[in-house]
Amino acid sequence: MLILASAAEVTVVSKEARRAGKRVGFVPTMGALHQGHLSLVRTARAQADVVITSVFVNPLQFGPTEDFSKYPRDAEKDSAMLAAEKCDYLFLPSVEEMYPPGATTWVNVEGLSEKLDGHSRPGHFRGVTTVVAKLFNIVQPDFAFFGQKDAAQVAIINKMVHDLNFDVRIVVCPIMREADGLAMSSRNAYLNPDQRKQALVLYRSLMRVQTLADRGESSSARLKVAGAQVMAEEAAVKLDYFEIVNRDTLEPVADISGGALVAVAAYVGSTRLIDNILVTGKGNAAEPR
Ligand code: AMP
């Protein structure tokens, strides 16, 4: 695996690959890689001829009081994990490489970027879409792989790709979980042993909704109350939101008969965690696209 720090070099290797008739798969990440990230790399490996992964902790998507400076970084470990997955190129740019002084252009998906996590984290999704648009232009991938774990991000990236005619196919991969159900996240590293146990309440609240939906409950209001009740059982965990929305528009839905995204965000100590499930009208868990 080759490590590249220069955007221009990445563009060259991608162009050369495509000129040779190869399909390029791209996995954007912020590093501190875990099995969730690696599942994206494996899917990319299976679907594309050349796999490019980026590791870049994007300052634009962190609020002033958020964890940008303490976000876990371990480039050596990340690159060893990616090499073991037979990733071809690791794009590891500096902040200056991605944002040379004087850059003033933003990409913002209005209407979606303020919903769910965008509501609690103003400016977050504008930072995400700006960096992803830049990465797409640098890497020019045929396919880009994202995790359903960040369900609002998936909706927003899909909308950006559609609105701005990006010539890239978005592939969404299922949420990878620890054995007890906790969604894998780089931020789980912040949790102490007590918090690690408390964090399970997010998954429990989603499973409660899944069970009720399986039994035929379709009212979002009632399902939300049930989910929020489970969240309240863990006093140390502060609920940010528990929402039932359309997976594409992120607008609330009154009932889940047509399928819905059930999404939760909460603070465990100062660590903000998110999780979600997709339910179908029949209550079965829906597959990510
Ligand atoms: P991040 O490094 O947190 O920006 O995540 C990079 C990509 O990995 C995003 O598309 C995430 O949705 C995805 N991802 C993170 N955690 C998981 C997980 N537990 N399962 C599947 N994908 C994940």
Boltz pocket constraint, residues with backbone or C-beta under 6 A from the ligand:
constraints:
  - pocket:
      binder: B
      contacts: [[A, 28], [A, 29], [A, 30], [A, 31], [A, 35], [A, 36], [A, 37], [A, 39], [A, 40], [A, 145], [A, 146], [A, 147], [A, 148], [A, 149], [A, 150], [A, 173], [A, 174], [A, 175], [A, 176], [A, 177], [A, 183], [A, 184], [A, 185], [A, 186]]
      max_distance: 6.0
